[in-house]
Amino acid sequence: MVQVTAFDVFVIGGGINGASIARDAVGRGYRVALAEMGDLAGATSSKATKLIHGGLRYLEYYEFRLVREALMEREILWANAPHIIHPLRFILPFHNGGQRPAWMLRLGLFLYDHLGGRKLLPATRTLNMKTDSAALPLKPLFTKAFEYSDCRVDDARFVVLNAKDAQDKGAVILTRTKVIKAARDQAGWTITLQDQNTDEQSIIKSRLLINAAGPWADKVIAGVEGEKDAHNVRLVQGSHIVIRKKFDDPRAYFFQNNDGRIIFAIPYEQDFTMIGTTDQDYHGDPAQVAITPDETDYLCKSASEYFREPINSSDIVWSFSGVRPLYDDGATQAQEATRDYVLKEDTANGLAPLINVFGGKLTTSRRLAEHMLEKVELLLGKKAPSWTAHAALPGGEFAIADYDLELKRLQVKYPFLASAHAQRLFRLYGLKAYDLLGESASFSDLGQLFGADLYAKEVDYLTAHEWAQTAEDILWRRTKLGLHFKPDEVLSLEKYLTRKMM
């Protein structure tokens, strides 16, 4: 075993909560390490609906604090990462037979517009569905619709960029590293780690431990505390399907189902439409979650109630499923369980502190980290003020209004890139695209082409700077090029990565 430097804060979990906490903590001057047993965003944080949103439907459950905080965060996060976060307008069609009357929707959207200090995102407006192009893909059931604002995000990249910024500021980020034991006394924590690639073990010390393991949070508590019946997390399965582009309109749709639940139909990766999500309790291994035939059928039937052209399972080109680790508040139905987050500290008997994270979502991750740091400061002493509200994530060091200008500059610098290729690189990497492309002056400088527009130059950048190790890391989390790859192209990429890792 190898003894490693002691830290102030050790974080278990490389999802959005863990990465955001590590970033905030190291930026305030604490010595920080994070361990993730798989790849960053390998579970819940890459299986979301990929939105930065207030959560319109949460108003029905009187989650006003959560909605207000989330609404306030939309424009903060957009300004921090204008390359991976973009505004998106949603169409909410309704008719007299709908589950929620127009006055209720109008009231909810009025609150949505005014609770969170909206400044840049356009306000809600009413559409005449007899004349608006939003009606074209839909059945002729609707005379009116509301159009409102939220934002979309590349969820897995959002996690990676938080972790990258944390590393750049001095944090130690350990992927594919499992915590196999954690013990504490009055002086601190002794944590045993195991490298999942080599099985090599190491021991580190930390003054404070943060459990941000998401779906595995109760398992961590059981291992650390010996509390075999720990039950703080309610696992709720949410699944999505992706089909070939269903409509040309750049706006998304918010559909109300007859059972009172809602689904989205969202333009996705230029050529596709993403439809989701489901809400059902999950009791299995979070690592084995997969969309069920019933969920597939539910999403196809629900969307087909709205679209002129029915959606069948044969239309699906990709599906994904994740479990949301919600705080168990005892709600009867999964869709009623709180989406708010809860932070619980354990300093029993004067032992080194443990803080557990339950719940949370992409939109509120930055604020969750700030609230976590308030607890850390009380336990370890304050070092520096909060700072993340006005700090760009890597690649996002430009103004929202300059997105098109910065994209054009990239295209001028690298004129050999096709427009769609340059746009994809800028959406993923922002100004870091210059680091990726370097002095490349032609396609030959980009190296081997694996498929779509993925070249060795990008693969090498992702393995060197963003913890990517496998084809899955690259094709489904760092990018979404898996939607365009053929099996033989995936195999070629896998072989290349295997040679690099040897």
C-alpha positions as CSV (number, residue, x, y, z in Angstrom):
1,M,0.0,0.0,0.0
2,V,1.1,3.6,-0.7
3,Q,0.6,6.4,1.8
4,V,-0.8,9.5,0.0
5,T,-1.0,13.1,1.1
6,A,-3.7,14.1,3.6
7,F,-6.6,16.2,2.6
8,D,-9.1,18.5,4.2
9,V,-12.1,17.3,2.2
10,F,-12.5,13.9,0.6
11,V,-15.5,13.4,-1.7
12,I,-17.0,10.0,-2.6
13,G,-18.8,10.2,-6.0
14,G,-18.1,11.7,-9.4
15,G,-21.5,12.8,-10.4
16,I,-22.6,16.4,-10.6
17,N,-23.0,16.9,-6.9
18,G,-19.5,15.5,-6.1
19,A,-17.8,17.3,-8.9
20,S,-19.5,20.6,-8.0
21,I,-18.6,20.3,-4.3
22,A,-14.9,19.4,-5.1
23,R,-14.7,22.5,-7.4
24,D,-16.2,24.9,-4.9
25,A,-14.1,23.5,-2.0
26,V,-10.7,23.6,-3.8
27,G,-11.5,27.1,-5.1
28,R,-11.8,28.3,-1.5
29,G,-8.5,26.9,-0.5
30,Y,-9.2,23.5,1.0
31,R,-7.1,20.5,0.1
32,V,-9.5,18.3,-1.9
33,A,-9.7,14.8,-3.3
34,L,-12.5,13.0,-5.1
35,A,-12.9,9.3,-5.9
36,E,-15.3,7.9,-8.4
37,M,-15.6,4.1,-8.8
38,G,-16.4,4.3,-12.5
39,D,-16.3,7.1,-15.0
40,L,-17.3,10.7,-14.2
41,A,-21.1,11.0,-14.8
42,G,-21.2,7.3,-15.3
43,A,-24.6,6.9,-13.6
44,T,-27.4,9.3,-12.9
45,S,-25.7,12.5,-14.1
46,S,-25.6,11.3,-17.7
47,K,-29.0,9.8,-17.7
48,A,-31.1,12.9,-17.1
49,T,-33.4,14.8,-19.5
50,K,-30.4,17.1,-20.0
51,L,-32.1,20.3,-18.9
52,I,-31.2,23.3,-16.8
53,H,-34.8,24.1,-15.7
54,G,-36.9,25.4,-12.9
55,G,-39.1,22.3,-12.8
56,L,-42.5,23.7,-13.8
57,R,-44.3,20.6,-12.6
58,Y,-42.8,20.9,-9.1
59,L,-45.0,23.9,-8.5
60,E,-47.9,21.4,-8.2
61,Y,-46.3,19.9,-5.2
62,Y,-45.6,23.3,-3.6
63,E,-41.8,23.0,-4.0
64,F,-41.5,26.8,-4.2
65,R,-38.0,27.0,-2.6
66,L,-36.6,24.4,-5.0
67,V,-38.2,26.0,-8.0
68,R,-37.1,29.5,-7.1
69,E,-33.5,28.4,-6.6
70,A,-33.5,26.4,-9.8
71,L,-35.0,29.3,-11.8
72,M,-32.3,31.7,-10.4
73,E,-29.6,29.2,-11.4
74,R,-30.6,28.9,-15.1
75,E,-29.0,32.2,-16.2
76,I,-26.1,31.9,-13.7
77,L,-25.1,28.5,-15.2
78,W,-25.8,29.6,-18.7
79,A,-23.3,32.5,-18.2
80,N,-20.8,30.1,-16.7
81,A,-20.9,27.6,-19.5
82,P,-22.4,29.2,-22.6
83,H,-20.8,26.5,-24.8
84,I,-22.7,23.5,-23.2
85,I,-25.8,25.3,-22.0
86,H,-28.3,26.9,-24.4
87,P,-31.7,28.5,-24.1
88,L,-34.6,26.3,-25.2
89,R,-38.3,27.3,-25.8
90,F,-40.9,24.8,-24.7
91,I,-44.4,24.4,-26.3
92,L,-47.1,23.4,-23.8
93,P,-50.2,22.7,-25.9
94,F,-53.6,22.3,-24.1
95,H,-57.2,21.8,-24.9
96,N,-60.4,21.8,-22.9
97,G,-60.1,18.1,-22.0
98,G,-56.6,18.5,-20.6
99,Q,-55.7,17.4,-17.1
100,R,-54.8,20.9,-16.0
101,P,-57.0,23.9,-17.0
102,A,-55.6,26.9,-18.8
103,W,-55.9,29.2,-15.8
104,M,-53.8,26.8,-13.7
105,L,-51.1,26.6,-16.4
106,R,-51.2,30.4,-16.9
107,L,-50.8,30.9,-13.1
108,G,-47.9,28.4,-12.9
109,L,-46.1,30.0,-15.9
110,F,-46.6,33.5,-14.4
111,L,-44.8,32.3,-11.2
112,Y,-42.2,30.6,-13.4
113,D,-41.5,33.9,-15.1
114,H,-41.3,35.9,-11.9
115,L,-40.0,33.7,-9.1
116,G,-36.4,33.5,-10.2
117,G,-35.2,36.9,-11.4
118,R,-35.3,36.1,-15.1
119,K,-33.3,38.6,-17.1
120,L,-32.2,37.2,-20.4
121,L,-34.5,34.3,-21.1
122,P,-37.7,35.3,-23.0
123,A,-41.0,35.4,-21.1
124,T,-43.9,33.1,-21.6
125,R,-46.3,33.9,-24.4
126,T,-49.6,32.4,-25.7
127,L,-49.6,30.8,-29.1
128,N,-52.4,30.4,-31.6
129,M,-52.1,26.8,-32.7
130,K,-54.1,27.4,-35.8
131,T,-51.4,29.6,-37.2
132,D,-48.1,28.8,-35.4
133,S,-45.7,26.3,-37.0
134,A,-45.4,24.5,-33.6
135,A,-48.8,22.9,-34.5
136,L,-47.5,21.2,-37.7
137,P,-46.2,17.9,-36.2
138,L,-49.1,17.6,-33.8
139,K,-52.6,16.2,-34.1
140,P,-55.3,18.9,-34.8
141,L,-56.5,18.8,-31.1
142,F,-55.2,22.1,-29.9
143,T,-56.2,25.7,-30.4
144,K,-53.8,27.2,-28.0
145,A,-50.4,26.6,-26.4
146,F,-48.1,28.4,-24.0
147,E,-44.5,28.9,-24.9
148,Y,-41.9,29.3,-22.1
149,S,-38.2,29.3,-21.5
150,D,-35.7,26.9,-19.9
151,C,-32.2,25.7,-21.0
152,R,-30.7,22.5,-22.3
153,V,-27.3,21.2,-21.2
154,D,-24.8,18.5,-22.1
155,D,-25.2,16.8,-18.8
156,A,-22.1,14.5,-18.8
157,R,-19.9,17.4,-20.0
158,F,-21.3,19.6,-17.3
159,V,-19.9,17.1,-14.7
160,V,-16.5,16.7,-16.5
161,L,-16.0,20.4,-16.7
162,N,-16.7,20.9,-13.0
163,A,-14.2,18.1,-12.3
164,K,-11.7,19.6,-14.7
165,D,-11.9,23.0,-13.1
166,A,-11.5,21.4,-9.7
167,Q,-8.3,19.6,-10.9
168,D,-7.0,22.8,-12.5
169,K,-7.3,24.5,-9.1
170,G,-5.4,21.7,-7.3
171,A,-7.9,19.0,-6.5
172,V,-7.0,15.4,-7.0
173,I,-9.6,13.6,-9.1
174,L,-9.4,9.8,-9.1
175,T,-11.7,8.0,-11.5
176,R,-12.2,4.2,-11.6
177,T,-11.1,4.3,-7.9
178,K,-13.4,2.6,-5.4
179,V,-13.5,3.4,-1.7
180,I,-13.4,0.0,-0.1
181,K,-13.0,1.1,3.5
182,A,-13.4,4.3,5.6
183,A,-12.7,4.6,9.3
184,R,-12.6,7.6,11.6
185,D,-11.5,8.7,14.9
186,Q,-11.3,12.2,16.6
187,A,-8.3,13.1,14.4
188,G,-9.8,12.3,11.0
189,W,-10.6,9.7,8.4
190,T,-8.5,6.9,7.1
191,I,-9.7,5.9,3.7
192,T,-8.7,2.8,1.7
193,L,-8.9,3.1,-2.1
194,Q,-8.7,0.4,-4.8
195,D,-7.8,1.2,-8.4
196,Q,-10.4,-0.6,-10.5
197,N,-8.0,-1.2,-13.4
198,T,-5.1,-2.6,-11.4
199,D,-6.6,-3.6,-8.1
200,E,-3.8,-1.7,-6.4
201,Q,-4.8,-0.2,-3.0
202,S,-3.8,3.0,-1.3
203,I,-4.6,4.8,1.9
204,I,-5.2,8.5,2.4
205,K,-6.2,10.7,5.2
206,S,-8.8,13.4,5.3
207,R,-10.3,15.7,8.0
208,L,-13.8,15.5,6.6
209,L,-15.6,13.0,4.4
210,I,-18.5,13.9,2.0
211,N,-20.7,11.1,0.8
212,A,-22.0,12.2,-2.7
213,A,-22.4,8.7,-4.0
214,G,-25.9,9.3,-5.4
215,P,-27.8,5.9,-5.7
216,W,-25.1,4.3,-3.6
217,A,-25.3,6.9,-0.7
218,D,-27.0,4.5,1.7
219,K,-24.5,1.7,0.8
220,V,-21.7,4.1,1.7
221,I,-23.4,4.9,5.0
222,A,-23.8,1.2,5.7
223,G,-20.1,0.6,5.0
224,V,-18.9,3.5,7.1
225,E,-21.3,3.4,10.0
226,G,-22.3,-0.2,10.0
227,E,-25.9,0.9,9.6
228,K,-27.2,-2.0,7.6
229,D,-30.7,-0.6,7.4
230,A,-29.8,2.9,6.2
231,H,-32.8,4.1,4.1
232,N,-32.4,7.7,3.2
233,V,-32.6,7.4,-0.6
234,R,-35.6,6.6,-2.8
235,L,-34.5,5.3,-6.1
236,V,-36.8,6.4,-8.9
237,Q,-36.2,5.1,-12.4
238,G,-36.4,7.5,-15.3
239,S,-36.0,6.3,-18.9
240,H,-35.8,8.1,-22.3
241,I,-36.0,7.0,-25.9
242,V,-34.3,8.7,-28.9
243,I,-35.7,8.6,-32.4
244,R,-34.8,10.1,-35.7
245,K,-35.8,13.8,-35.8
246,K,-39.6,14.0,-35.5
247,F,-40.0,17.7,-36.3
248,D,-37.9,20.6,-37.7
249,D,-39.0,23.2,-35.2
250,P,-36.2,24.2,-32.8
251,R,-38.5,24.3,-29.9
252,A,-39.3,21.4,-27.5
253,Y,-42.7,20.1,-26.4
254,F,-44.1,19.6,-22.9
255,F,-47.0,17.1,-23.1
256,Q,-49.5,16.4,-20.3
257,N,-50.6,12.7,-20.2
258,N,-54.0,11.5,-19.3
259,D,-52.6,10.0,-16.1
260,G,-51.4,13.4,-14.9
261,R,-47.8,12.8,-15.7
262,I,-45.8,14.8,-18.2
263,I,-43.2,14.0,-20.9
264,F,-40.9,16.1,-23.0
265,A,-40.1,15.8,-26.7
266,I,-36.8,17.6,-27.2
267,P,-34.7,18.3,-30.3
268,Y,-31.5,16.3,-29.7
269,E,-28.1,16.3,-31.3
270,Q,-29.3,18.0,-34.5
271,D,-30.7,14.8,-36.1
272,F,-32.8,13.3,-33.4
273,T,-35.7,13.8,-30.9
274,M,-35.4,12.7,-27.3
275,I,-38.6,11.7,-25.5
276,G,-38.9,11.2,-21.7
277,T,-39.1,10.6,-18.9
278,T,-40.8,7.9,-16.8
279,D,-41.1,7.9,-13.1
280,Q,-41.3,4.5,-11.3
281,D,-39.7,3.2,-8.1
282,Y,-36.6,1.0,-8.6
283,H,-35.4,-1.7,-6.2
284,G,-32.5,-3.3,-8.0
285,D,-28.8,-2.7,-8.4
286,P,-28.4,0.9,-9.8
287,A,-25.6,-0.3,-12.0
288,Q,-28.0,-2.6,-13.8
289,V,-30.8,-0.2,-14.5
290,A,-32.2,-0.5,-18.0
291,I,-35.4,0.7,-19.8
292,T,-38.2,-1.8,-19.5
293,P,-40.6,-2.9,-22.2
294,D,-43.4,-1.2,-20.3
295,E,-41.5,2.1,-20.2
296,T,-40.8,1.9,-23.9
297,D,-44.5,1.2,-24.6
298,Y,-45.5,4.1,-22.3
299,L,-43.3,6.7,-23.9
300,C,-44.3,5.6,-27.5
301,K,-48.0,5.6,-26.7
302,S,-47.9,8.9,-24.7
303,A,-46.0,10.7,-27.5
304,S,-48.3,9.2,-30.1
305,E,-51.3,10.8,-28.4
306,Y,-49.8,14.1,-29.6
307,F,-47.9,13.6,-32.8
308,R,-49.6,13.1,-36.1
309,E,-47.2,10.3,-37.0
310,P,-47.3,7.5,-34.4
311,I,-44.1,6.5,-32.7
312,N,-43.3,2.8,-32.5
313,S,-40.5,0.9,-30.8
314,S,-39.0,0.2,-34.2
315,D,-38.3,4.0,-34.5
316,I,-36.0,4.0,-31.5
317,V,-32.3,4.4,-32.3
318,W,-31.1,4.6,-28.7
319,S,-32.6,4.5,-25.2
320,F,-31.1,5.2,-21.8
321,S,-32.3,4.8,-18.2
322,G,-31.0,6.0,-14.9
323,V,-32.1,6.1,-11.2
324,R,-32.6,9.4,-9.5
325,P,-31.4,9.1,-5.9
326,L,-34.2,11.2,-4.3
327,Y,-34.4,11.9,-0.6
328,D,-37.0,9.5,0.8
329,D,-39.7,11.8,2.1
330,G,-42.4,9.1,2.3
331,A,-44.4,10.2,-0.8
332,T,-46.9,7.7,-2.0
333,Q,-46.0,7.9,-5.7
334,A,-42.6,8.2,-7.3
335,Q,-43.5,11.4,-9.2
336,E,-44.6,13.0,-6.0
337,A,-41.3,12.4,-4.2
338,T,-39.4,15.6,-3.5
339,R,-36.7,16.7,-6.0
340,D,-35.1,19.0,-3.4
341,Y,-31.8,18.0,-1.8
342,V,-30.9,17.3,1.8
343,L,-27.5,17.6,3.4
344,K,-27.1,15.7,6.7
345,E,-24.0,15.9,8.8
346,D,-22.8,13.3,11.3
347,T,-20.3,14.3,14.0
348,A,-21.3,11.7,16.5
349,N,-19.2,11.3,19.6
350,G,-16.7,13.9,18.6
351,L,-15.5,11.8,15.6
352,A,-14.3,13.2,12.3
353,P,-17.3,14.7,10.4
354,L,-19.3,12.9,7.7
355,I,-21.7,14.9,5.5
356,N,-24.2,12.9,3.4
357,V,-25.8,14.3,0.2
358,F,-29.3,13.1,-0.7
359,G,-31.2,14.2,-3.8
360,G,-30.2,17.2,-6.0
361,K,-30.2,17.7,-9.7
362,L,-28.1,19.3,-12.4
363,T,-29.7,22.7,-12.1
364,T,-29.2,23.1,-8.4
365,S,-25.8,21.5,-8.2
366,R,-23.8,24.8,-7.8
367,R,-26.1,26.0,-5.0
368,L,-26.0,22.6,-3.4
369,A,-22.2,22.9,-3.3
370,E,-22.4,26.4,-1.8
371,H,-24.7,25.0,0.9
372,M,-22.3,22.2,1.5
373,L,-19.4,24.6,1.9
374,E,-21.3,26.5,4.5
375,K,-21.3,23.2,6.6
376,V,-17.6,22.6,5.7
377,E,-16.6,26.1,6.9
378,L,-18.4,25.5,10.3
379,L,-16.5,22.3,10.8
380,L,-13.1,23.1,9.4
381,G,-12.9,26.9,9.5
382,K,-13.5,29.4,6.8
383,K,-10.8,30.0,4.2
384,A,-12.3,32.1,1.4
385,P,-15.7,33.4,0.3
386,S,-18.1,31.8,-2.2
387,W,-16.9,32.3,-5.8
388,T,-18.6,30.0,-8.3
389,A,-21.6,32.3,-9.3
390,H,-19.4,34.4,-11.6
391,A,-16.7,31.8,-12.6
392,A,-16.7,30.3,-16.0
393,L,-16.3,26.6,-16.5
394,P,-13.4,25.5,-18.8
395,G,-14.0,26.6,-22.3
396,G,-16.8,29.0,-21.3
397,E,-14.7,32.1,-20.8
398,F,-16.8,34.3,-23.2
399,A,-20.0,36.3,-22.9
400,I,-23.3,34.6,-23.8
401,A,-23.9,37.2,-26.5
402,D,-20.5,36.3,-28.1
403,Y,-21.3,32.6,-28.9
404,D,-21.7,33.1,-32.6
405,L,-18.7,35.4,-32.8
406,E,-16.4,32.9,-31.0
407,L,-17.7,30.1,-33.2
408,K,-16.8,32.1,-36.3
409,R,-13.3,32.8,-34.9
410,L,-12.8,29.1,-34.5
411,Q,-13.9,28.5,-38.1
412,V,-11.6,31.2,-39.4
413,K,-8.7,29.7,-37.4
414,Y,-9.4,26.2,-38.8
415,P,-11.0,26.7,-42.2
416,F,-10.5,23.1,-43.3
417,L,-13.2,22.0,-40.7
418,A,-16.7,21.4,-42.1
419,S,-19.2,23.7,-40.5
420,A,-21.0,21.0,-38.6
421,H,-17.7,19.6,-37.3
422,A,-16.6,23.1,-36.1
423,Q,-20.0,23.6,-34.5
424,R,-19.8,20.3,-32.7
425,L,-16.4,21.0,-31.3
426,F,-17.3,24.4,-30.1
427,R,-20.5,23.1,-28.4
428,L,-18.5,20.6,-26.5
429,Y,-15.2,22.4,-25.8
430,G,-15.8,26.1,-26.2
431,L,-12.5,27.9,-26.2
432,K,-10.8,24.7,-25.2
433,A,-11.3,23.6,-28.8
434,Y,-8.1,25.6,-29.6
435,D,-6.2,23.4,-27.1
436,L,-7.6,20.3,-28.7
437,L,-6.9,21.3,-32.4
438,G,-3.5,23.0,-31.6
439,E,-1.6,23.9,-34.8
440,S,-3.6,21.6,-37.0
441,A,-3.8,23.0,-40.6
442,S,-5.5,20.1,-42.4
443,F,-7.4,16.8,-41.8
444,S,-4.2,14.9,-42.0
445,D,-3.0,16.7,-38.8
446,L,-6.0,15.3,-36.9
447,G,-4.8,11.7,-37.3
448,Q,-6.9,8.6,-37.7
449,L,-10.6,9.0,-38.5
450,F,-12.7,6.5,-36.4
451,G,-16.2,7.4,-37.6
452,A,-18.5,10.3,-38.0
453,D,-16.1,13.3,-37.5
454,L,-14.1,11.8,-34.5
455,Y,-10.4,11.9,-35.1
456,A,-7.4,10.7,-33.1
457,K,-6.7,14.3,-32.1
458,E,-9.9,14.6,-30.2
459,V,-9.5,11.1,-28.7
460,D,-6.0,11.9,-27.5
461,Y,-7.3,15.2,-25.9
462,L,-10.1,13.4,-24.1
463,T,-7.8,10.7,-22.7
464,A,-5.1,13.2,-21.7
465,H,-7.3,15.9,-20.2
466,E,-10.8,14.5,-19.4
467,W,-10.2,11.1,-17.9
468,A,-11.7,9.1,-20.8
469,Q,-10.5,5.5,-21.0
470,T,-13.0,3.6,-23.0
471,A,-15.0,3.9,-26.2
472,E,-18.1,4.2,-24.1
473,D,-16.6,7.2,-22.2
474,I,-15.9,9.0,-25.4
475,L,-18.9,8.0,-27.6
476,W,-21.7,8.4,-24.9
477,R,-20.4,10.8,-22.2
478,R,-17.7,13.1,-23.6
479,T,-19.6,13.2,-26.9
480,K,-22.8,11.6,-28.2
481,L,-21.2,10.3,-31.4
482,G,-22.3,6.8,-30.5
483,L,-25.5,7.8,-32.2
484,H,-23.6,7.8,-35.5
485,F,-21.0,5.0,-35.0
486,K,-21.2,1.6,-36.6
487,P,-20.1,-1.5,-34.7
488,D,-16.8,-1.9,-36.7
489,E,-16.0,1.8,-36.0
490,V,-16.5,1.3,-32.3
491,L,-14.2,-1.7,-32.4
492,S,-11.6,0.3,-34.2
493,L,-11.8,3.0,-31.5
494,E,-11.6,0.3,-28.8
495,K,-8.4,-1.1,-30.3
496,Y,-6.8,2.3,-30.5
497,L,-7.6,3.0,-26.8
498,T,-6.3,-0.4,-25.8
499,R,-3.0,0.4,-27.4
500,K,-2.8,3.8,-25.7
501,M,-3.5,2.3,-22.3
502,M,-0.8,-0.3,-22.6
